[in-house]
Amino acid sequence: MNRNENLERIKTENFDVCVIGAGASGAGVALDAELRGLKVALIDKGDFSCETSSKSTKLIHGGVRYLEQAFKNLDFGQLKQVKHGLAERKYLLSNGSHLSRPLGIITPVFSFIEGLYYTIGLKMYGWFASKDQLPAARWLSKKEMILGSPDITQKAHSAVMYYDGQLDDARFALALSQTAHQQGAATANYLELIDFKKDSSNKIEAATLKNTLNGETFEVKSKIFVNCTGPFADRLRIKANPTEEARIKPSKGVHIVIPKKYFSGDKALLIPKTDDGRLVFVIPFQSEIMIGTTDTKYENLNEEPLLNNSEIDYLLETAERYLKAIPAKNEIKSGFGGIRPLISAKKKNPNDTKTLLRDHEVEIDEESGLVSLLGGKWTTYRLMAQDTCDAFCKILNVNNVCKTKDFKLIGSQSLIQIKRPENFPLECFEHLISSYGDQTPTILSLIEQRPELISKIHVDYPFIKAEVIYTCQFEMAQKLRDFFARRTRWEILDWNACLESIETVANLMAQELSWSEERKTIEGNTYEKILVNFKTVASN
């Protein structure tokens, strides 16, 4: 994805569809629309998946909590969500197979009755997903539980294990954008929509965009504009039609990241009982362990949601009952916060975000013509995109059907076995395969041309210098944080290691992107301030 070439296309071509927001839903819409034969532009005011889509719990799931609530409250809306999620789970596991995998999840129980309750519930959960052939839920004896996850507290009576999926959310969303681009979409990051331009009937016909990297402004022309900006959707809805009412109730969720030694093995842990009735997961992700999430009302959308000290206390205290040991606060390696785009609903308590549905809605503003995709969650991104494309295809009188159910994403398109080069470190090679899939040979060819790029960036992690060059040339990385936070997931693994690696990565990106010394210094200082701020807020 060459950004300059794509910018020229966006400036000069007329499109059928302009998708605003390149997270999971926006990139999913762009790919679906391209596969239906439409001409698509995909833009984002920041980097690809820089907001909600890169800050999830990284689970592919139907929602165990929704199933329980559906039966307790006789709420068939919740049951529909579970069925949607489980029906879509198999597509995420197969279409981006290098970035996703089945994940065993263990739920410790403290009595026979509790074990029976969760076994029945999780058996039903699996029954709804019988077509994707993941192992069925089963009740584990205490010995089996300890054998599989030795760091679970031995105070537990036994455990129930079921299966869901796990994904690398930021790289999966990037793969969607890359695949849409491969199919013909013009796409670019760091393009902010400033305003809409309307025709004589007050319908949107163009938009003014700003290239936030150099300040340039220009227009993009399209028949349809699709708002896929998640928690920020109301801003565009009201910009398009000032009489619209806000629909999104943002909710903040945070995770902490702790050393692997506190929860070894390849299974995850579900904590079904917390003080406020939410679920918390303890999940292996790459080399570390994530614990999350929380669910609190969030109003200041102008600021990035950060992990704070009280949230660390809550998550550690919640995990303490279920683990043999928990880390001291100074052992927390990193953390992150994200915003859920919950849809406003008529509830007894509109401020209670736990009761708001995360199912999605496609809204078409009759006044301006803006199409908005509201709500939803990662697991159902493909269905959300399909419903959205179905809606605007009716407007465009296009009858082409959705083709995304079995369409492989970049990285999962070739099944050719990739051979590890001689003297190439195994951990680095396995990291490349799991992050880049069938694109790994391109990185290996960079190393053949420049052998020094085989070097690790940091001794404790498998990331190598060649990845910096590759992500600049092929994945449109434009800033240091693009590389640390989303092209690799380093930022959510270890803040200190990122701080120690800024200079190395900045030098490589500066050379590749022709940064001046001033720009390189600004980039390094800016990212250092971001990481230091994360650590400061988390400790206060």
C-alpha positions in Angstrom: 0.0 0.0 0.0 1.8 3.1 -1.3 0.3 6.1 0.5 1.2 8.7 -2.1 -0.3 6.6 -5.0 -3.5 6.1 -3.0 -3.8 9.8 -2.1 -3.6 10.7 -5.8 -6.4 8.2 -6.5 -8.6 9.6 -3.7 -8.0 13.2 -5.0 -8.7 12.5 -8.7 -11.1 9.6 -9.0 -14.9 9.4 -8.4 -16.0 6.6 -6.1 -19.2 4.6 -5.6 -18.5 4.3 -1.8 -16.3 6.3 0.5 -15.9 4.5 3.8 -14.9 6.7 6.8 -13.0 4.8 9.5 -10.6 2.0 8.8 -11.2 -0.2 11.9 -12.7 -3.6 11.7 -16.1 -2.5 10.5 -14.9 0.1 8.0 -12.3 -2.2 6.5 -14.8 -5.0 6.4 -17.3 -2.7 4.5 -14.6 -1.7 2.1 -13.6 -5.3 1.3 -17.2 -6.4 0.9 -18.1 -3.5 -1.4 -15.0 -4.1 -3.6 -15.9 -7.8 -3.9 -19.3 -6.7 -5.1 -17.8 -4.7 -7.9 -18.0 -1.2 -6.4 -15.3 1.4 -6.6 -14.3 2.1 -3.0 -12.2 4.7 -1.0 -11.3 3.9 2.6 -9.9 6.6 4.9 -9.1 7.1 8.5 -8.2 10.3 10.4 -5.6 8.3 12.3 -3.8 5.0 11.6 -5.6 1.8 10.6 -7.5 0.4 13.6 -5.9 3.0 15.9 -9.0 3.2 18.2 -11.5 0.6 19.4 -10.5 -2.1 16.9 -6.9 -2.5 18.3 -7.9 -2.3 21.9 -10.2 -5.3 22.4 -9.9 -8.4 24.6 -8.8 -10.2 21.4 -11.5 -12.8 21.7 -13.6 -14.2 18.9 -16.8 -15.1 20.8 -20.5 -15.2 20.9 -20.6 -13.8 24.5 -21.0 -16.2 27.4 -22.5 -13.3 29.5 -25.1 -12.6 26.9 -26.3 -16.2 26.9 -26.7 -16.2 30.7 -28.6 -12.9 30.6 -30.8 -14.1 27.7 -32.1 -17.0 29.8 -32.2 -15.2 33.2 -34.1 -12.3 31.7 -35.9 -14.0 28.9 -34.2 -11.5 26.6 -34.2 -12.9 23.1 -32.2 -9.8 21.8 -29.2 -11.1 23.9 -29.8 -14.6 22.5 -29.6 -13.2 18.9 -26.3 -11.6 19.7 -24.9 -15.0 20.9 -26.1 -16.7 17.8 -24.7 -14.0 15.5 -21.3 -14.1 17.2 -21.0 -17.9 17.2 -22.1 -18.1 13.6 -19.4 -15.6 12.6 -16.7 -17.1 14.7 -15.8 -19.8 12.2 -15.2 -17.1 9.4 -12.7 -15.2 11.5 -10.8 -18.4 12.4 -10.6 -19.5 8.7 -10.3 -16.3 6.7 -7.4 -14.9 8.7 -5.9 -18.1 10.0 -2.4 -16.7 10.6 -3.9 -14.1 13.0 -6.5 -16.2 14.8 -6.7 -19.6 16.6 -9.0 -21.6 18.8 -8.5 -20.9 22.5 -9.4 -23.1 25.4 -10.9 -21.2 28.2 -11.0 -22.6 31.8 -13.6 -21.5 34.3 -12.7 -22.6 37.9 -15.7 -23.5 40.1 -15.7 -23.8 43.9 -18.5 -26.4 44.4 -20.2 -29.3 42.6 -23.4 -27.3 42.1 -21.4 -24.4 40.5 -19.6 -26.8 38.2 -22.9 -28.4 37.1 -24.4 -24.9 36.4 -21.5 -23.8 34.2 -21.2 -27.2 32.5 -24.8 -27.0 31.4 -24.5 -23.4 30.3 -21.3 -23.8 28.3 -22.6 -27.0 26.7 -25.6 -24.9 25.5 -23.1 -22.3 24.3 -21.3 -24.9 22.2 -24.5 -26.3 20.9 -25.3 -22.9 19.3 -21.9 -23.1 17.5 -22.0 -26.7 16.5 -21.0 -26.0 12.9 -17.5 -24.7 13.5 -16.2 -28.0 15.0 -14.4 -26.6 18.0 -14.1 -29.0 20.9 -17.2 -29.3 23.1 -17.2 -27.9 26.7 -16.3 -30.4 29.4 -16.0 -30.6 33.1 -12.4 -31.0 34.3 -11.4 -32.7 37.5 -9.2 -30.7 39.9 -6.2 -32.8 38.7 -7.0 -32.1 35.1 -7.4 -28.4 35.8 -4.1 -28.1 37.6 -2.3 -30.1 34.9 -3.6 -27.8 32.2 -3.2 -24.5 34.1 -1.0 -25.0 37.1 -1.3 -21.4 38.2 -5.0 -21.5 39.0 -5.7 -21.5 42.7 -5.9 -25.0 44.2 -8.8 -23.8 46.4 -11.0 -24.5 43.3 -13.2 -27.6 43.4 -12.8 -28.3 39.7 -13.2 -26.4 36.4 -15.2 -26.3 33.2 -13.3 -25.8 29.9 -14.9 -24.5 26.7 -13.5 -23.1 23.4 -13.7 -19.7 21.7 -11.2 -18.0 19.4 -8.5 -15.5 19.8 -7.1 -12.9 17.2 -4.6 -10.2 16.9 -7.1 -7.5 16.4 -5.0 -4.7 15.0 -3.2 -6.9 12.5 -6.5 -8.5 11.5 -8.1 -5.1 10.8 -5.0 -4.1 8.8 -5.3 -7.4 6.8 -8.8 -6.4 6.0 -7.6 -3.0 4.7 -4.8 -4.6 2.8 -7.1 -7.1 1.2 -9.6 -4.4 0.2 -6.7 -2.5 -1.4 -5.5 -5.7 -3.2 -9.0 -5.9 -4.7 -8.9 -2.3 -5.9 -9.9 0.0 -3.0 -8.0 3.3 -2.7 -7.0 3.6 1.0 -5.0 6.0 3.1 -4.5 6.7 6.8 -4.1 10.1 8.4 -6.9 11.6 6.3 -9.4 13.5 8.5 -12.9 14.4 7.2 -13.3 18.1 7.8 -16.8 18.7 6.2 -19.3 17.4 3.8 -20.3 19.0 0.5 -23.9 18.7 -0.5 -25.8 19.1 -3.8 -28.9 21.1 -4.4 -31.2 18.5 -2.8 -29.0 18.5 0.4 -27.5 15.1 -0.3 -23.8 14.5 0.3 -21.8 14.4 -2.9 -18.3 15.0 -1.7 -16.2 15.6 1.4 -13.3 17.8 2.3 -10.3 15.9 3.7 -7.2 17.0 5.5 -3.9 15.1 5.2 -2.9 15.5 8.8 0.7 14.7 8.1 1.3 17.8 5.9 -1.8 19.9 6.3 -3.0 19.6 2.7 -6.8 19.7 2.1 -8.7 18.3 -0.9 -12.0 16.8 -1.9 -13.1 13.2 -2.4 -16.2 12.6 -4.5 -18.4 9.6 -3.9 -22.0 8.5 -4.5 -22.3 7.0 -1.0 -20.5 8.0 2.3 -20.4 5.4 5.0 -19.8 6.3 8.6 -17.8 3.5 10.3 -16.2 5.6 13.1 -17.4 3.5 16.1 -17.5 5.5 19.3 -17.1 8.7 17.2 -20.1 8.0 14.9 -22.3 10.8 16.3 -19.8 13.5 15.3 -20.2 12.6 11.6 -24.0 11.9 11.9 -24.5 15.4 13.3 -22.1 17.0 10.9 -24.1 15.5 8.1 -27.4 16.4 9.7 -27.4 18.8 12.7 -30.9 17.8 13.6 -29.9 14.2 14.4 -29.8 13.1 18.0 -26.8 11.3 19.5 -27.1 7.5 19.5 -23.8 6.3 21.0 -23.2 5.7 24.7 -19.4 5.2 24.9 -18.1 2.7 27.5 -14.5 2.3 28.6 -12.8 -1.0 29.0 -9.2 -1.5 30.2 -6.7 -4.3 30.4 -3.4 -4.8 32.3 -0.5 -6.9 31.0 1.5 -9.1 33.4 4.5 -11.5 33.1 3.8 -14.9 31.7 5.1 -16.6 34.9 1.9 -15.8 36.7 -0.3 -17.8 34.3 1.6 -20.3 32.3 0.2 -22.6 29.6 -1.8 -21.9 26.5 -5.3 -21.8 27.9 -7.2 -18.7 29.1 -9.1 -18.2 32.3 -12.7 -16.9 32.7 -13.5 -15.3 36.0 -17.4 -15.5 36.0 -18.0 -13.7 39.3 -16.8 -10.2 40.1 -17.9 -7.5 42.6 -19.9 -5.7 39.9 -21.2 -8.6 37.9 -18.9 -8.4 34.9 -16.8 -11.0 33.4 -13.0 -10.8 33.5 -10.6 -12.9 31.4 -6.9 -13.8 32.0 -5.6 -14.5 28.5 -2.2 -15.4 27.0 -1.3 -13.0 24.2 2.0 -13.4 22.5 4.7 -13.6 25.2 2.6 -12.0 28.1 -0.7 -12.3 29.9 -3.6 -9.9 29.6 -6.2 -9.4 32.3 -9.5 -7.5 31.5 -11.8 -6.0 31.0 -13.8 -3.3 32.9 -16.9 -1.5 31.8 -17.5 2.1 32.8 -19.2 5.1 31.3 -16.8 7.3 29.2 -17.6 10.8 28.0 -14.4 12.6 27.0 -13.9 11.3 23.5 -11.2 14.0 22.8 -8.8 12.1 25.1 -7.4 8.6 24.7 -8.8 6.3 27.5 -5.9 5.3 29.7 -5.4 2.6 32.3 -5.4 4.2 35.8 -4.3 3.0 39.3 -7.8 2.2 40.6 -8.5 0.0 37.5 -5.3 -1.9 38.1 -6.4 -2.5 41.7 -9.8 -3.8 40.5 -8.3 -6.2 38.0 -5.6 -7.6 40.4 -8.1 -8.0 43.2 -10.5 -9.8 40.9 -7.8 -12.2 39.7 -6.4 -12.8 43.2 -9.2 -15.3 44.1 -8.5 -17.4 41.0 -4.7 -17.4 40.7 -2.0 -18.8 43.0 -0.2 -15.5 43.0 -0.6 -12.1 41.4 2.1 -9.6 40.5 3.0 -6.5 42.5 2.0 -3.3 40.8 5.6 -2.5 39.8 5.5 -5.8 37.8 2.7 -4.6 35.5 4.4 -4.4 32.1 1.8 -2.4 30.2 -1.9 -1.8 29.8 -4.4 -0.2 27.5 -7.9 1.3 27.4 -10.5 1.1 24.6 -14.0 2.5 24.0 -17.0 0.4 23.1 -19.5 2.0 20.8 -22.7 0.9 22.6 -26.0 1.9 20.9 -28.3 4.0 23.0 -31.4 2.1 23.9 -34.6 2.7 25.9 -33.7 1.3 29.3 -34.7 1.9 32.8 -31.3 3.3 33.6 -29.7 4.8 30.4 -26.4 5.4 32.2 -25.9 1.7 32.9 -23.6 0.6 30.0 -23.8 -3.1 31.0 -27.4 -3.2 29.8 -26.9 -1.6 26.4 -26.8 -3.9 23.5 -23.6 -4.3 21.5 -25.5 -5.6 18.4 -25.3 -3.4 15.4 -27.6 -1.2 13.4 -27.3 0.3 9.9 -28.8 3.8 9.9 -29.5 5.8 6.7 -30.1 9.5 7.1 -32.9 10.4 4.7 -31.9 14.1 4.8 -28.2 13.8 3.9 -27.9 10.3 2.6 -25.2 9.4 5.1 -25.0 5.7 5.9 -23.9 4.9 9.5 -22.9 1.6 10.9 -23.5 1.8 14.6 -22.6 -0.5 17.5 -21.5 -4.1 17.0 -18.4 -6.0 18.2 -15.2 -7.5 16.6 -16.6 -11.0 16.2 -19.5 -9.9 14.0 -17.6 -7.3 11.9 -18.2 -9.4 8.7 -22.0 -9.6 9.2 -22.1 -5.9 10.1 -20.3 -5.1 6.8 -22.6 -7.4 4.9 -25.7 -5.7 6.3 -24.3 -2.3 5.6 -23.4 -3.1 2.0 -26.8 -4.7 1.4 -28.3 -1.4 2.6 -26.4 0.9 0.3 -26.4 -1.5 -2.7 -30.2 -1.0 -2.7 -29.6 2.7 -3.0 -27.2 2.2 -5.8 -29.4 -0.4 -7.5 -26.6 -3.0 -7.3 -27.7 -6.6 -6.9 -24.3 -8.3 -6.4 -24.2 -10.6 -3.4 -21.8 -10.7 -0.5 -18.6 -12.9 -1.1 -16.8 -12.4 2.2 -17.8 -15.6 4.1 -15.0 -17.7 2.6 -12.7 -15.0 1.2 -9.1 -15.4 2.5 -7.3 -12.3 3.8 -3.8 -11.3 2.8 -1.5 -13.5 4.9 -3.8 -16.5 4.7 -4.2 -16.7 0.9 -1.3 -19.0 0.2 -0.9 -22.5 1.8 2.7 -22.9 0.6 5.0 -24.0 3.4 7.6 -21.3 4.1 11.0 -22.7 5.0 13.0 -21.1 7.8 16.4 -19.9 6.5 19.5 -21.3 7.9 20.7 -19.5 11.1 17.4 -17.6 11.4 16.3 -17.6 15.1 13.3 -19.8 15.5 11.4 -17.4 17.8 11.8 -14.6 15.2 10.7 -16.9 12.4 7.6 -18.1 14.3 6.8 -14.5 15.1 6.9 -13.5 11.4 4.7 -16.4 10.3 2.1 -15.7 13.0 2.1 -11.9 12.2 2.6 -11.8 8.4 1.6 -15.3 7.2 2.2 -15.7 3.5 3.8 -12.3 3.3 6.8 -13.5 5.3 8.9 -14.3 2.2 8.9 -10.5 1.4 10.5 -9.8 4.7 13.0 -12.6 4.2 13.9 -11.1 0.8 14.6 -7.7 2.5 17.1 -9.5 4.8 18.7 -11.2 1.8 19.3 -7.7 0.3 20.4 -6.2 3.7 21.6 -8.9 6.1 21.9 -6.4 9.0 18.1 -6.3 9.1 18.0 -9.8 10.6 19.0 -8.2 14.0 16.6 -8.0 16.9 15.4 -4.6 17.9 15.4 -5.6 21.6 17.0 -8.6 23.2 13.9 -9.6 25.0 11.5 -9.7 22.0 11.4 -11.4 18.6 10.8 -8.2 16.6 13.5 -7.6 14.0 14.7 -4.6 12.0 13.4 -5.9 8.7 9.9 -5.5 10.0 10.3 -1.7 10.3 11.3 -1.5 6.6 8.5 -3.9 5.6 5.8 -2.1 7.5 6.8 1.3 5.9 7.0 -0.1 2.4 4.0 -2.4 2.4 1.7 -1.5 5.4 1.7 2.3 5.3 3.3 2.8 8.7 3.8 6.6 9.0 4.6 7.2 12.7 6.6 5.4 15.4 3.4 4.5 17.2 2.1 2.8 14.1 4.9 0.3 14.3 5.0 -0.2 18.1 1.3 -0.2 18.8 -0.3 -1.8 15.7 2.1 -3.3 13.1 3.7 -5.1 16.0 1.8 -5.3 19.3 4.8 -4.2 21.3 3.1 -1.3 23.0 0.6 -3.5 24.8 3.3 -6.0 25.8 6.0 -3.9 27.5 6.2 -0.1 27.8 9.8 -0.1 29.0 11.1 -2.2 26.1 9.3 0.2 23.7 11.0 3.2 25.4 14.4 1.4 25.1 13.8 0.8 21.3 12.6 4.2 20.1 16.0 5.3 18.8 16.6 2.1 16.8 13.1 2.2 15.2 13.2 6.0 14.6 16.5 5.7 12.7 15.2 3.0 10.5 11.9 4.8 9.7 13.6 8.1 9.2 15.8 6.4 6.5 12.9 4.6 4.8 10.5 7.6 4.9 13.0 10.3 4.3 12.5 12.1 7.6 14.6 15.1 8.4 16.6 15.1 11.6 14.0 17.5 13.0 11.1 15.2 12.1 12.9 12.2 13.5 13.6 14.0 16.8 9.9 15.1 17.0 8.7 11.6 16.4 10.9 10.1 19.0 10.1 12.8 21.6 6.4 12.5 20.9 6.2 8.8 21.3 8.4 8.8 24.4 6.0 11.3 26.0 3.0 9.0 25.2 4.7 6.0 26.9 5.8 8.0 29.9 2.2 9.4 30.3 0.8 5.8 30.2 3.2 4.9 33.1 2.4 8.0 35.0 -1.3 7.7 34.9 -1.2 4.0 35.7 0.9 4.7 38.8 -1.1 7.6 40.2 
